[in-house]
Structure formats: structure tokens, C-alpha cells
Amino acid sequence: MIKIAVYGKGGVGKSTTVSNMAAALADTGLRVMQIGCDPKADSTAALRGRADLPAVLDVMRRKGQSLSLEDIVRPGYGGVVCVEAGGPLPGRGCAGRGIVAALETLEAAGAYGLYQPDIVFYDVLGDVVCGGFAMPMHKGYADAVFVLTSGENMAIHAAANIAMAVESFRDRGYARLGGFILNRRHVPREEEKVQELAGDFHTAVIGALDRSDTVMKAEELGKTVIEAFPDSPMAGQYRQLARAVYAAAQRR
């Protein structure tokens, strides 16, 4: 089992990218699990046609320790196992601590043993890299962290902070930095800036995605590009990226 955490600034296209990679790898016959670690609890929506999926924290508030995996897990496209951590009630808790509680609940319930995924994606909000938001980097969770960014300055800044957090955990046996993923926004010097960022952390740009109307059309249908437009050039880009990320995550 390979566990991959994908981080990025909010709004950079992280959940869309992770869901399409999950769908692409599921199409190859791999057993895939995607765990959304964002308080909005919408990471896996495109894999499920926007069907309802109770967030782990919401179920915990209702049922406490009596919750079961059937309460918090739903199948998505290609059999992808979908889970959403969720977040606290507004003004009543820390979203980071909620991620910790959700991941610990999944582990205690034996989710990995039951579903036996070949690959697990953690889709993690990267605007703040502290507390529970850093949990997927910890030993026993992700094997590798990939950072999604555009060439926009705020996205680059967030990506650098995420990479620094990963590097600071290196001596503890935590997840390693697998590389950067460029989600193009067609800003000046975009490719150059992201390549420079990768060089600063002695890693690589694993793949790049074009800005495409196909992505928005698929989202309007409540589907991934892989499902809605499987023969499109954009689907091809997601498949290529998924292969590259999976291969890079397996390197030691």
C-alpha cells in the first residue's frame, strides 16, 4: 500500500486533481482510497456524482464511538473508497484537530485492513501547515507528499511553506517530499517560477496540467474528467500525471 498526501493552497485545484488521479488509477485496476482532509468535505464529490457522504466528524458528533465504517465510507467512480474528514461546527473547534480525530477513527476502525487499498490519497488543505493539517505527513500516514501549485505568487508562497514543513520532519522518519505539480494559470514566468521552487528544495516538477474548459464542464456534471470526457486531451494529462505520481511515490 502506497500512501500519498497532496497539499496545496485553497482554490489551486487540488481536489479536482486528486479526484482525477484517483479515477485514472482506479481505471488501471488498482484499489484506490481518497480521504478528504478539508473542512468543506467536498474532496470526493466528483467521484460520487455529488451524492451524499456524511463527514467523519459529523457522524462522530451524532454517534460517538458507536460509528461504523458503513456510516462514513461510500464507493465512488471505479470503486474508489471515499471518505471525508469534515470539520467542526463554525466557531466551536479546530479544523486541524478534526483531521487528527478523523484519521485516528479510520485507523481504529480498521479501514485500511478492510478495504486493502493499493494506493491512498490524502487531499489536504495547505494554507496552514500546522497541527492536524500536518498529520498526513506523520510517520504511518503518507509515504510521500506532493505539492500542487500554480505560478501565482500566493500559491507559490503556500507551496514553499508546505515543502519547508515536509523538510523539517525529514529526520523523524515522516513522509518525504515527492515533488511539485504545476496546475497552470497562465501567469507570467509560471513554468520558470515553479521550476525554481522545485530546485530550491532539490526535487522535481512531477507533472503539469493545462487550464481547460473541459475541467469546468466535468465539474458542472458532477463528475471527474476521467469519467465525463475519457477521450479528451485533459483526461490524458490526468492519466499521465497519475502514473508519474504513483511511480515517484514508490521510490525510496
Residue pairs with C-beta under 8 A, 6 or more apart in sequence:
1 112
1 116
1 117
1 118
1 119
1 120
2 118
2 119
2 120
2 143
2 144
2 246
2 249
2 250
3 119
3 120
3 122
3 141
3 142
3 143
3 144
3 175
4 119
4 120
4 121
4 122
4 142
4 143
4 144
4 145
4 146
4 178
4 245
4 246
4 249
5 121
5 122
5 124
5 136
5 137
5 141
5 142
5 144
5 145
5 146
5 175
6 14
6 17
6 18
6 121
6 122
6 123
6 124
6 145
6 146
6 147
6 148
6 181
7 14
7 124
7 125
7 126
7 129
7 145
7 146
7 147
7 148
7 162
8 14
8 126
8 147
8 148
8 149
8 155
8 158
8 159
8 162
8 183
9 126
9 127
9 149
9 154
9 155
9 158
9 159
10 125
10 126
10 127
12 148
12 149
12 150
12 155
12 158
12 183
13 148
13 150
13 183
13 209
13 215
14 123
14 125
14 126
14 148
15 36
15 38
15 42
15 43
15 44
15 45
15 46
15 123
16 46
16 215
16 219
16 224
17 148
17 181
17 183
17 209
17 238
17 241
18 34
18 43
18 121
18 123
19 34
19 43
19 44
19 45
19 46
19 47
19 123
19 224
20 46
20 224
20 225
20 226
20 235
20 238
20 242
21 121
21 238
21 241
21 242
21 245
22 32
22 34
22 47
22 76
22 78
22 80
22 121
22 242
23 47
23 77
23 78
23 80
23 224
23 226
23 227
23 238
24 226
24 235
24 238
24 239
24 241
24 242
24 243
25 32
25 119
25 242
25 246
26 32
26 77
26 78
26 79
26 80
27 78
27 226
27 239
30 118
30 119
31 79
31 81
31 115
31 116
31 117
31 118
31 119
32 78
32 79
32 80
32 81
32 117
32 118
32 119
32 120
32 121
33 80
33 81
33 82
33 83
33 111
33 112
33 115
33 117
33 119
33 120
33 121
34 43
34 44
34 47
34 76
34 80
34 81
34 82
34 83
34 120
34 121
34 123
35 43
35 83
35 84
35 85
35 102
35 103
35 106
35 120
35 121
35 122
35 123
36 42
36 43
36 44
36 82
36 83
36 84
36 85
36 123
37 43
37 85
37 99
37 102
37 103
37 122
37 123
37 124
37 125
37 133
37 135
37 136
38 85
38 87
38 123
38 124
38 125
39 86
39 87
39 88
39 95
39 98
39 125
40 87
41 53
41 55
41 84
41 85
41 86
41 87
42 84
43 84
43 123
44 53
44 74
44 76
44 80
44 82
44 83
44 84
44 123
45 222
46 218
46 219
46 222
46 223
46 224
47 76
47 77
47 80
47 82
47 224
48 74
48 76
48 77
48 82
49 222
49 223
50 222
51 74
53 74
53 82
53 83
53 84
54 71
54 72
54 84
55 72
55 84
55 85
55 86
55 87
55 102
56 67
56 72
56 83
56 84
56 85
56 86
56 101
56 102
56 105
56 106
57 85
57 86
57 87
57 88
57 98
57 101
57 102
58 86
59 67
59 71
59 72
60 67
60 101
60 102
60 105
63 71
67 105
67 109
68 109
69 109
69 110
69 111
69 114
72 83
72 84
72 105
72 106
73 81
73 82
73 83
73 111
73 115
74 82
75 81
75 82
76 82
77 223
77 224
77 226
77 227
81 111
81 115
81 117
83 102
83 106
83 111
85 98
85 99
85 102
85 103
86 98
86 102
87 93
87 95
87 98
88 94
88 95
88 97
88 98
94 131
94 132
95 132
95 133
96 128
96 130
96 131
96 132
96 133
96 134
96 135
97 131
97 132
98 132
99 124
99 132
99 133
99 135
99 136
100 131
100 132
100 135
103 135
103 136
103 141
106 112
112 120
119 246
119 249
122 136
122 141
122 142
124 133
124 136
125 133
126 133
126 147
126 158
126 159
126 161
126 162
127 158
129 161
129 162
129 165
134 165
134 169
135 141
136 142
136 145
136 175
137 145
137 165
137 166
137 169
137 174
137 175
138 169
138 174
138 175
139 172
139 173
139 174
139 175
141 175
142 175
143 175
143 176
143 249
144 175
144 176
144 177
144 178
144 248
144 249
145 162
145 166
145 175
145 176
145 177
145 178
146 178
146 179
146 180
146 181
146 206
146 245
146 248
146 249
147 159
147 162
147 163
147 177
147 179
147 180
147 181
148 159
148 180
148 181
148 183
149 155
149 156
149 158
149 159
149 180
149 181
149 182
149 183
149 194
149 197
150 156
150 182
150 183
150 184
150 185
150 187
150 190
151 182
151 184
151 185
151 187
151 188
151 189
151 190
151 191
151 193
151 194
152 185
152 187
155 185
156 193
156 194
156 197
159 180
159 197
160 197
160 200
163 177
163 180
163 197
163 200
163 201
163 203
166 174
166 175
166 176
166 177
167 177
167 201
169 175
170 176
177 201
177 203
178 203
178 206
178 245
178 248
178 249
179 198
179 203
179 204
179 205
179 206
179 248
180 194
180 197
180 198
180 203
180 204
180 205
180 206
181 205
181 206
181 207
181 208
181 209
181 241
181 245
182 190
182 191
182 194
182 205
182 207
182 208
182 209
183 208
183 209
183 211
184 190
184 208
184 209
184 210
184 211
185 211
186 211
191 208
194 205
195 205
198 204
198 205
204 248
206 241
206 244
206 245
206 248
207 237
207 240
207 241
207 244
207 245
209 234
209 237
209 238
209 241
210 233
210 234
210 237
212 233
212 234
214 225
214 229
214 232
214 233
214 234
214 235
215 225
215 234
217 228
217 229
218 224
218 225
218 227
218 228
218 229
221 228
224 238
225 232
225 234
225 235
225 238
226 235
226 238
226 239
229 235
